[in-house]
Amino acid sequence: METEEEINAKIMKVTMVIQENYPELSKYLNEMPITIPIDSNPEINVKNLQKYYDTLVALFRNYVAEHQLNYINQRTKTGHL
C-alpha cells in the first residue's frame, strides 16, 4: 500500500501535467465532487487520497481521449474514425 506522501506526489504530478499541457481542464479540478468535503472536518487519509487520485486520473484520461478524438475528426473531416 502506498503512503500518503507517495499518493500526494502522484496527485501533484498529474496536476502539474494538466496545468502545463491542458490549462483549460484546470477549471474542473476545483469542481470535482470529491474535493468538496461533506464533513466540516474531513479526514485526509490514504483511502481518500487514493480516491481523489483515481478520480483525477479518470478525468485527465477522458479529457485527453476526447481531445485526441476531436483532433482526429477535425483532420479527417468525417466526424468518426
C-alpha positions as CSV (number, residue, x, y, z in Angstrom):
1,M,0.0,0.0,0.0
2,E,1.2,3.4,-0.9
3,T,1.9,6.1,1.7
4,E,0.2,9.5,1.9
5,E,3.4,11.1,0.6
6,E,3.6,8.8,-2.4
7,I,-0.1,9.4,-3.4
8,N,0.3,13.2,-2.8
9,A,3.4,13.1,-5.2
10,K,1.3,11.3,-7.8
11,I,-1.5,13.8,-7.4
12,M,0.9,16.7,-7.8
13,K,2.5,15.1,-10.9
14,V,-0.9,14.7,-12.7
15,T,-2.0,18.2,-11.6
16,M,1.2,19.7,-13.0
17,V,0.7,17.9,-16.3
18,I,-2.8,19.2,-16.5
19,Q,-1.8,22.8,-15.7
20,E,1.1,22.8,-18.1
21,N,-0.5,20.9,-21.1
22,Y,-4.2,21.3,-20.7
23,P,-4.8,24.5,-18.8
24,E,-8.4,24.6,-19.9
25,L,-9.0,21.4,-17.9
26,S,-7.7,23.1,-14.7
27,K,-11.1,24.8,-14.0
28,Y,-12.7,21.4,-13.5
29,L,-10.3,20.4,-10.7
30,N,-12.0,22.5,-8.1
31,E,-15.4,21.3,-9.3
32,M,-14.7,17.6,-8.7
33,P,-17.3,16.4,-6.2
34,I,-14.6,14.5,-4.3
35,T,-12.8,17.8,-3.5
36,I,-15.9,19.2,-1.8
37,P,-15.9,17.8,1.7
38,I,-19.2,16.8,3.3
39,D,-17.9,16.9,6.8
40,S,-16.8,20.1,8.5
41,N,-13.5,18.4,9.4
42,P,-12.8,15.9,6.7
43,E,-10.2,13.3,7.4
44,I,-7.3,13.1,5.0
45,N,-6.1,9.6,4.8
46,V,-4.6,7.2,2.2
47,K,-8.1,5.9,1.2
48,N,-9.4,9.4,0.5
49,L,-6.2,10.5,-1.3
50,Q,-6.3,7.4,-3.5
51,K,-9.9,8.0,-4.3
52,Y,-9.1,11.6,-5.3
53,Y,-6.1,10.4,-7.4
54,D,-8.2,7.9,-9.2
55,T,-10.9,10.5,-10.0
56,L,-8.2,12.9,-11.1
57,V,-6.6,10.4,-13.5
58,A,-10.0,9.4,-14.9
59,L,-10.9,13.0,-15.6
60,F,-7.5,13.5,-17.2
61,R,-7.6,10.3,-19.4
62,N,-11.2,11.0,-20.5
63,Y,-10.3,14.6,-21.5
64,V,-7.2,13.6,-23.4
65,A,-9.0,10.8,-25.2
66,E,-11.8,13.2,-26.2
67,H,-9.3,15.8,-27.2
68,Q,-7.4,13.4,-29.4
69,L,-10.6,12.1,-31.0
70,N,-11.7,15.7,-31.8
71,Y,-8.3,16.4,-33.3
72,I,-8.5,13.3,-35.5
73,N,-12.1,14.1,-36.5
74,Q,-11.0,17.7,-37.5
75,R,-8.2,16.3,-39.6
76,T,-10.3,13.7,-41.4
77,K,-13.4,15.9,-41.5
78,T,-15.5,12.7,-41.4
79,G,-16.9,13.0,-37.8
80,H,-15.8,9.5,-37.0
81,L,-12.8,7.2,-37.1
